[in-house]
């Protein structure tokens, strides 16, 4: 399908994302990114240093989340999630 937009509503690039709101039936056209946004994010993250203390905090929070999400009465599941602690 071809859609012709007034010049004021033009989008950059040759491709767009098309979405439809189920409730209202409205159709939205969004420009499709021409670059890899995931790679941009990883490139940005490469510039940040994570200290050992930060990793320890992260590991402790992850352990706590795992402990809270595993039923305490199922030993096999606990061993899968928590390993040999």
C-alpha positions in Angstrom: 0.0 0.0 0.0 1.3 3.5 -0.8 0.5 6.4 1.5 1.0 10.0 0.3 1.6 12.4 3.2 1.5 16.2 3.0 5.1 17.6 2.9 4.8 18.9 6.5 4.1 15.4 7.7 7.0 13.7 5.8 9.1 11.1 7.6 12.8 10.5 7.0 13.9 7.3 5.4 12.3 4.8 3.0 10.5 2.6 5.5 8.1 3.1 8.4 6.6 1.1 11.2 2.8 0.9 11.1 0.8 0.3 14.3 -2.9 0.3 14.9 -4.6 1.1 18.3 -7.1 -1.7 18.8 -9.4 0.4 20.9 -9.7 3.5 18.6 -8.6 2.0 15.3 -6.1 4.9 14.9 -3.2 4.1 12.6 0.3 5.5 13.5 3.3 5.7 11.1 6.7 6.0 12.8 10.1 6.3 11.1 12.1 3.1 11.1 15.5 3.7 12.6 18.3 3.6 10.1 20.9 2.6 12.6 21.3 -0.2 15.1 19.9 1.2 18.3 21.1 -1.9 20.3 24.7 -1.3 19.1 24.4 2.4 20.0 23.4 1.3 23.6 26.3 -1.2 23.9 28.7 1.4 22.6 27.5 3.9 25.2 27.8 1.3 28.0 31.4 0.5 27.0 32.4 4.0 28.3 31.2 3.2 31.9 33.3 1.4 34.4 31.6 -0.9 37.0 33.5 -1.2 40.3 33.9 -4.5 42.2 31.6 -3.0 44.9 28.9 -2.4 42.3 29.1 -6.0 41.1 28.9 -7.3 44.7 25.7 -5.2 45.2 24.3 -6.5 41.9 25.1 -10.1 42.8 23.5 -9.8 46.3 20.4 -8.3 44.8 20.2 -11.0 42.2 20.7 -13.7 44.8 17.9 -12.2 46.9 15.5 -12.0 44.0 16.2 -15.7 43.2 15.6 -16.7 46.8 12.3 -14.8 46.9 11.1 -16.4 43.6 11.8 -20.0 44.5 9.3 -22.0 46.6 11.1 -22.8 49.9 9.7 -26.4 49.9 11.0 -27.6 46.6 14.7 -28.5 47.1 15.3 -29.5 43.4 14.1 -26.1 42.1 16.1 -24.3 44.8 19.3 -26.2 43.7 18.7 -25.3 40.1 18.2 -21.6 40.8 20.7 -21.1 43.7 23.3 -23.7 43.0 25.5 -25.0 45.8 25.6 -22.1 48.2 
